[in-house]
Amino acid sequence: MAARQAFKAAEAVREAAENDAKLVESKMVPISVLVSRKTKRLYVCQAFQQVFESPVTIENPELPIGTTLYTALRYTPDDSSLFWSALAMYPKSKPTPDRRSGAAESGKLNRC
């Protein structure tokens, strides 16, 4: 009986350590957030796996909003918040002359 109790206690300690390791590992993998105007949804991914999805309301959905990718890189030293990185791309409103190829005349927009 004592051996069974010792085994159960050891198994509980092992499970707690495994859960702690998973929590630490999850804090080391970046989180990406995507809001899709087309689907009107917010997607949260971690390690290329979707972990959350929710509907969103976009104010003035007919206006271009550009593309911005937010990535949570790491926790602050006190674990109270996150350091974020943002990458934004916005379409140009009007074509501008491309001095090298004359792209404006051909109807092409310059690339970012």
Secondary structure, 3 states (H helix, E strand, C coil): CHHHHHHHHHHHHHHHHHHHHHHHHHHHCCEEEEEECCCCEEEEEECCEEEEEEECCCCCCCCCCCEEEEEEEEECCCCCCEEEEEEEECCCCCCCCCCCCCHHHHCCCCCC
